[in-house]
């Protein structure tokens, strides 16, 4: 029987950790901004305009999530 261990070395200083956290928060804020803007713009379109884009009104949330988070 083989056992595999993965050892990670965290050689980051406190400053580097704080910087990484701040960068992650900024990225999250930017993604939420894209999500809200996409939701706002698509919701403002008429059903006909959405149909021209190939989007049903029920798909707006999914399209906004894909735009912001790539999911």
C-alpha positions as CSV (number, residue, x, y, z in Angstrom):
1,X,0.0,0.0,0.0
2,X,1.4,3.4,-1.0
3,X,0.8,6.5,0.9
4,X,1.2,9.9,-0.7
5,X,1.9,13.0,1.3
6,X,1.8,16.5,0.0
7,X,3.8,19.0,2.0
8,X,3.3,22.7,1.3
9,X,5.7,25.2,2.6
10,X,4.1,28.5,3.4
11,X,7.0,30.9,3.4
12,X,4.8,34.0,3.1
13,X,5.4,36.9,5.5
14,X,2.5,38.6,7.2
15,X,2.7,41.5,4.8
16,X,2.5,39.1,1.8
17,X,-0.5,37.3,3.3
18,X,-2.3,40.7,3.9
19,X,-1.5,41.8,0.4
20,X,-2.9,38.5,-1.0
21,X,-6.1,38.9,1.0
22,X,-6.5,42.5,-0.1
23,X,-6.0,41.5,-3.7
24,X,-8.6,38.7,-3.4
25,X,-11.1,41.2,-1.9
26,X,-10.4,43.7,-4.7
27,X,-10.9,40.9,-7.3
28,X,-14.2,39.9,-5.7
29,X,-15.4,43.4,-5.6
30,X,-14.6,43.8,-9.3
31,X,-16.4,40.6,-10.2
32,X,-19.5,41.7,-8.2
33,X,-19.4,45.0,-10.0
34,X,-19.4,43.2,-13.4
35,X,-22.3,41.0,-12.2
36,X,-24.4,43.9,-11.0
37,X,-23.8,45.9,-14.2
38,X,-24.6,42.9,-16.4
39,X,-27.8,42.3,-14.5
40,X,-28.8,46.0,-14.7
41,X,-28.2,46.2,-18.4
42,X,-29.9,43.0,-19.4
43,X,-32.8,43.6,-17.1
44,X,-33.3,47.0,-18.8
45,X,-33.7,45.4,-22.2
46,X,-37.1,44.5,-23.6
47,X,-38.1,40.9,-24.2
48,X,-37.8,41.5,-27.9
49,X,-34.2,42.8,-27.5
50,X,-33.3,39.8,-25.3
51,X,-34.8,37.5,-27.9
52,X,-32.6,39.1,-30.6
53,X,-29.6,38.3,-28.4
54,X,-30.8,34.8,-28.0
55,X,-31.4,35.2,-24.2
56,X,-34.6,34.5,-22.4
57,X,-35.5,36.7,-19.5
58,X,-35.1,33.7,-17.1
59,X,-31.5,33.3,-18.3
60,X,-30.4,36.8,-17.2
61,X,-29.0,35.7,-13.8
62,X,-27.0,32.8,-15.4
63,X,-25.6,35.1,-18.1
64,X,-24.5,37.6,-15.5
65,X,-22.9,35.0,-13.4
66,X,-21.0,33.6,-16.4
67,X,-19.9,37.2,-17.3
68,X,-18.6,37.9,-13.8
69,X,-17.4,34.5,-12.6
70,X,-17.0,32.4,-15.7
71,X,-19.3,29.7,-14.3
